[in-house]
Amino acid sequence: MEATAEEVGLAVTAARDAAPALADRAVRTAFLRTAADLLQEAGDRLVEAADAETALGPVRLTGELARTCFQLRAFADIVDEGAFLGVVIDHPDGSATPPIPDLRRYKIPLGVVAVYSASNFPFAFSVPGGDTASALAAGCPVVVKAHPDHPGTSELVASVLRRAAARHDIPEGVVGLVHGFEAGIELVKHPLVAGAGFTGSIRGGRALFDAAAARPVPIPFHGELGSLNPVVVTEAAAAERGEEIGTGLAGSMTLGVGQFCVKPGLVLAPEGAGGDRLVKSLTDAVGDTDAGVLLDHRMRDNFVAGVRERAGLADVDSPVTPGAGGEHTVSAGFFTVPAARLAAEGEHDLLIEECFGPVTVVARYKDAAEITAVLSRLPGNLTATVQLSSDEAAGVSPRGTELLAEVTPLAGRVLVDGWPTGVAVAPAQHHGGPYPATTSTSTSVGGTAIERWLRPVAYQNTPEPLLPPELRDDNPLGLPRRVDGTLEH
C-alpha cells in the first residue's frame, strides 16, 4: 500500500516527536543492542520472508542478517565510548594572537533522517541497515522508504525494531516506514527531515539528491549511486599467477549473481601469454557458474538488454556469453575488448558504465600508456583494485607504487591483490567514493558513518552551570576529549 503525502507527514512527525527519547546515550546503547538481539531471535522468520521476496537464498541472507546485528552492536559500542561526540575544550588564552576565548565544541544530532532502502541487501542496506543504525546511534530517529522488492520483509523488520524501542520506553515512531515512489519524493521534501541516506541507482539517487538541494532549506544527502570498480592486472602479475587471478575474478564478479555494488565491472589485463592464461582461467570458471535469479524482472530485462547492446559493439568478443539463462534466470559471462577502444570517447563508452548483474569487461592493454588513458576516462568508484607481482608488491619494482598513485583518485577503497566484493564492518572501513559512486565524501559502512548525522556546535564564554554535561570541566560523563590541545581518555 503506497503511502500518501499525509501518511508520510504523520510518520515524519512521529519520528520528530520520538527524538527526545534518544537523547540519553545509555538508552541509545541499550536500544541498539536490544534491536540486534531481537533481530537475531527472529532470524528464521526474517530469512524465510526475505528469501521469498528476493530469492537470495537462506545461506546468503543468514550471513547478511548476522552482519546487520553485528553492525548494530558495533554502533552501540561507539555510542557507549562517546568519542564520536568530538569534544574539544579550549580555555581562555589572552597571550594568543588573536586571543582565544573560552570555547567548547561537540556534535549534536541533525534531526529526523530519511533512509532509502537498497534492493540487493534486504537487511544490511535496508530497514535495519547501516544508514538506520548509524542515524539512531547519532540520536536521530528515522523514516525508511521501503524498497518495493521486499516490502513484507521491511514491515517485519520494522516491527522488530519498534519492539526493541518499546522495551526502552522509546516511542515506536522512532522508526517510521513508508512505501511507494511518490512517498519517497515527499519524504525528502518534508521540512522536518534533516538529512537522507540512499543506496541505489544513479538515476534515482540523483533525482533525490537534486530534490534535497532544491528545498527551501537544503539538507545533506548521502547517496551511494553506482560504481564500476576497476581492476588493473600488471603484466608481471599475469605472468606470475594469471590462472589464479582469473579464477578469483570469476568468483568476485558472479558472487550474488553479480548484484553487489562493489562487483568488478572493468578489468585491465595485458596482452600476451599471461593475459591469455587469465582469460582462459576466467572462461573456465565463469562457464561452470550456474544461472541465477536477479532481484526482479526489471533488473533482469535491463541486464539482458545491456549485455546484448555491449556484445554488438565492434571488436567486442564474448568468451562466455552473458544473457538470459531461462525464463526467470540469467547466465554469467564476460566480454573482451582492446583497451584502445576505451581510451577515447565513442560508442564503446557503454563498456565503462555499470551493468548490474553477473558480467564484467576485460580490456586488453598493450602498454602502461593505455592503462593510464583508460583510467583517466573513468568516473568515481567505490573501489579500485591492483593485482601485482610479488616483486611489485614488495616494492622491488616501482610499478606497484605508480599504479596505486593512479587509482587512488578514482576510489574510496583501494585494494591490492584481493577482490572488492565483501565490505567488512570495521572502524577503518570506507564505503564511498568520488561521484557518482557517492554524493558526499562520507562512508555508509563502518563506525565513521555516524558522522553523517551530526553537526558541530561551539559554546563561547558560557558559564559552567549552563553548559551541556558533555562540555563541563569535571567531565561528569567520562567522555574522551581534547582539552587545551591534549587528548584525554
N, C-alpha and C positions, 0 to 999 in steps of 0.2 A: 504494500500500500504506500503510494508516494505521499510524502508529507507536503502539506500546504504551507504557504508563507506564514500563516498564523501559527501552525504547529511548529515550524522552525523557530518562530519568535518565542513561543512558550518554552521550548527546550533550552534556548539560549538564556532566557530569563531565569529559569530554574537553575541552570548552571551558575549564573552570576550570584544567585541567592545562596548557593551552596559554598561559595568561596570562603566565607569566614570560618567554616568548619575545618578548612585545610591549613589555617594559619599556624597551628601548633605543629612543629616539626615532629614531635614524638607521635602525634596522631597520624601524620602522613606516613611515617615509617611503618607503623603498625598496620595501617590500611594497605600499603603496598605488599607487605608480607602476607597478610591475610588473603589478598587477592590472588597471590601466587599459590597459596595453599589450596584455596577453593577451586582454582582452575585445574590444579593437579588432581584433586579429588574427583572432579567431573570429567577427567580426561577421556575415558572410554566413550562417553556420550558425545563429547565435543568432537572427537576424532571421527566418530561414525557420521555425525552430521556434516562435517567438513568434507569428508570423502564422498558422500552422496552428492554434494554440490560441486566439487572441484575435480574429482577423480585423481587426486594427487597420491592416493594410496596411504594406508594406515601407518606404514613404516616412516615415510617422509613426514606425515602430519604429526605423529607421536614425537618425533625429534624436534619438529618446529614448536610444538606446544611446550616441550621441556626447555627449549631456548627462551621462549616467551616468559616462562616462570622464572628462569634464571635472571632474565633482564629486569623483571620487577623487583626481585630481591637485591640485585646489584644497585638499583636506584635507591632502594630503602637504605642500603649501607651508605650511599653518598649523602643522603639527607641526614642520616644519623651523625656522620662525621662533621658536616657543616662547612667544609672548605669551599663548597660551591657558592657560598654567600659572598666570597671575596672581600672579607672585612679588612679595611685598611684605615688606620688611625694615624694622623699627623698632629702632634701637639704644637702649640704656637711656637714660632721661632722668629723673633724680631731681628735677628742678625742675618737672616737670609735675604737675598735680593731677587725679587721683591719679598717683603716679609710674608711669612706663612701664618695664616690664622689657624684656629683650631678647626680641623677638617676630619670628618669621619664618613667613610663610604662603605656601602654594602649594596646587595642586589635584592630586589623585591619582585614578586610575580607580576607578569603582564596583565593577567585577567583571563577571560574565557578564551580557550583555544579551539579552533575548528580543526578537525582531523579528517583527512580524506583517505579512505582505505585503499589498499592495493589489491589487485585481482589475484596475484600469484602467491601471496602469503596470507591465508585467512586468519592466522594468529599473529605472527611476528611483525607484520606491517599492516595490521587491520585494527579492529576494535581494541584489543588489549596490547597492541604492539608498541614499538619504540616511541612513536610520537605521543601516544596516550600516557605511557609510563613516565616519560621524561617531563611531560606537562604536569601531571599530577605530582611528581616529585618536586617540581618547582613551586607548587602551591596553586596551580591553575586548573580549574575544572575544565572539562572538555565536552564538546558536542561532536560526535563522529558521524560523518556521512558514510553509510554502509556501502560496500561495493555490490553491484547487482548480481555478481557471480556467486555470492554466498550470503544471501540475506538471512536465511534461517540460522546459520552459524553465528552471524553477527548478533542476532537477537539473543541467542543462548548465552553467548559470551558476555554481552552487556548485562544480562540478568545476574550472572555470577559476580561481576564487578560491583553491581549495586548491592548485592547481598553482603559483600565484603565491606562496603561503605557503611551499611546499616549497623554492622557489628561494632562500629566505632562512632556511632551517633553522627555520621555524616549523611546529609540528605542524599537520596537516590539521584537527584538531579545533577550530582557531581559528574556523572557520566551520561550524557544525553546521546540519543541515536535517532537519526533521520534517514529516510530512503528517498531516492529519486534524483534525477538530473537537475531539475529546477530547484529542488531543495538545496542542492549543493551550491548553486548560484546565490540563492537567498541567504545561505549561511555565511558565505564570505563577505556579503554586503551588510550584514547586520551590524548596527552601530555598537552593540555590546561585545562583539567579537574583537579580540585584541591581537590575534596572531593566528597563523594557519600553517599546518603541515600537510604535505601532499606527496604521494608516490604514485606515478602513473605515466601516461603518455606525454610527449612534448606538446601535442595539440591541446589536450585537456588541461594540462598544467599551466601552459602559457595563458590560456583564456582566464583561468582563475587568478593567476599572477597579475594579469592586466586589470581584472576586476578589483583586486585588493589595492592596487596602486591608484585606481580611479576613484576610490571612495572619497567623500569629503574629508575624512581623516584616514589617510593610508595606513596600512598595517603591514608588519613583516610577514612575508610569505616564503616559507621554506619548502621548496618543491624539488623532488627528485624526478627528472623528466625522461631521461633516456641516455644510453651510453653504448659505444661501440667496443670499448675495452681492448685496444690494440695490443698485439704481442709482436715483439721483434726477436727473431731467432738469428743469432750470428752465424756466419759461415763456419767458424770453428766449433760452435756448439752443435750444429747439424752434423758436422763430420765426426764429432766425438760421440754423440748419442742421438742421432736422428730418429731412430726407431722408438726410443723411449719418449722423446718429445711428441712424436706423432700419436702414440698411444695415450699420453697424458692429455693432449689437446682433445682427442675424441671423447674422453671421459668428461672433460670440463664443458665442452660445447653441447653435449647431449644430456647432461645432468638435468633432471627435472623436465625433460623434453624441451630443453633449451629455453626454459621460461624463467631464467634468472636475470636480474638487471646487470649482473657482472659477467654474463656469458662472453667469452672471447669471440668477437664478431669479425675481426680482421687480423690476419697473421702474415707478417712479412717474413718470408723464408727464402733462402738463397737458391739460385740456380745451381746446377751441378749435382754431384753424386750424393752429398749429404742431404741436400734438399729433396732429392728423388727418394731417398730412403724414408725421410719423414713423411712424404706424401703417400708412399706405399704402405707404411705402417698406419697412417690415418685412414686410408682406404679400407684396409682390412678391418680395423676396429669399428669404424662407422658402419661398414657393410654388415657387421654382425649385430648391430643395435636394432632391437625390436621397434616397430612402430608404436607411437604413443598418442595419448589423447591430450589435446590442448584444452585450456580452461573453458572456452566457449566456442560456438561456431563462427562468431565474428572473427575471433583471432585465427581460427583455422582457415577461414576464407582469405583473410589478409595474408597469411603465411603462404598459402598455395599460390595466390596471385603474385605475391612478392618474389618468390623463388622462380616462378615462370618468367617473369619480366627480366630478372637478372640473368637467367640462363640464355636468353635471347640476345644478349649483348655480344658484340664482336670480340673474338679471342677469349671468350669465357668457356672453360671446359667443366664438365661435371663428372669427376671420377666416381662419385656416388651421388646419384640424382635425388635431391630432396623433393618432397611434394606430398600429395595425398596418398596416405598408406592404406586407406579403406574409407568406408562411409563416414566414420567419425574420427579416424586417426590420421596422423601424418608420419611420414618416414624421414629419418635424418639423412643429411647429405652435406656436401660442400662443393665449392667452386674453386677453380684455379684461374689466375689471370696474370699476365705480365704486369709487374709493378709500374712500368712506364705508363700503362693505361690509366693509372690513378694519380699520376703526378701532375696532370693538367686538367683544367675544368672541361667537362663534357658529359656525354651520356653515361659514362662509367661512374659518375658521382653517386649513382644509386648504390654502388658497391661499398661506399663509405657511409651509408645510412644504416641504422639499426634495423634488423629484420628479426622480429620476435618469434622464436621457435628454434628447432634443432638444425641450424645451418651456420656455417662460417665461410669466410673468403680467405683463400691462401694466395697472396700476391707474391710472385717470384721475382726477386730483385737481382740485378747484375752486380751492383756495387753499392758502397756506402752512400753515394750521392743520390741514388734512387730511394734509399731508405729516408734520407733527410727530406727529399722532395715530397714523398707521400705523407710523412709525419707532419710536415708544415701545412698540409691541407685539412688536417683532422680537427673537428670541434672538440670541446671539452669532454672529459670522460671521468667516470668513477674510478677506473683503474687503468694502469698501463703495465705491461709485463715485459721483461727481457729474459731471454734464455741464453746463458753464457757458457763458454767452455770453462774447464777447471782453471786454466791459466788466467782467463779474463775475470773470473770471479775472485781469484786470489790477488788480483792487481798486478800480476806479472806482465800482462798485456794492458795497455791503456784503453782498449776498446770498451770494457765494461763501464769505466768512469765516463767515457764520452757518451755512451748510449743513455746512461742514467741522466746525464745533463740534458739530453734531447727530449726524453719522455716526461721528465718531472713537470714541465709547464703544462702538460696535457691532462694531468690526472690528479685526483686526491689521494690515491693509494698506489704506490709503485712496488711491484713485486719482482724478485729476482729468483729465477729457477723454480717457479711454482706456478700455480694457476689461480685465477681470481675468484672462481666460484667458492663460496664459503666465506662468510663475513663474521669473524669472531666478535663476540660481545666482550670487549675489554677496554680498560681505561685509555689505552693509546690508540684505539681504533679511530679511523676517519673514513666515513662512508659519505662521500660528497665529491665535488669536483667543479672545475670551470663549466660555465654554461655551454651546452644545455644539460649537462649531467645534473646540475642543481642550480637553483636560482639564488643561492647565497653561499657563503663560504663555510657554513656550519656542517656538522655531521648529523646524520639521523640514527647512527649506531654508536654505542659507547657512552661512557659517563659524561663527556662534554656536551652531549646532545641536550642536556638540561639548560645550557646557557642560552638556547634559542628563546626560552620562555621567561627570561628575567631581564630586568633593566636596572642600571645602577642609579643610586641616589646618594648625594653627598650632603651632610649636615654641617653647617659652618657656625662656629661660636654658639652652639646650642647648649644650654645648661644641662648638666648631667641628669637631673630628675626628668627632663623632657625627652631624653634620648631613648630610642628603642633599646631593649636589653642587649641586642647584638653588638651595640656600639659603645657600651659603657666601659669605663676604665677597669672596673673589677671583673669584667668578663664573666657574668653570672651563668652564662650558658656553656662556658668552657669551649669556645669556638677557636679553631685555628685562625690566626690573623697576623697582619704585619703592622707593627707599631713603631713609628719613627724610623722606618726602614729596616727593622729587624723582624724576621719571621719567628712567630711564637706558635708553639703547638700545644 
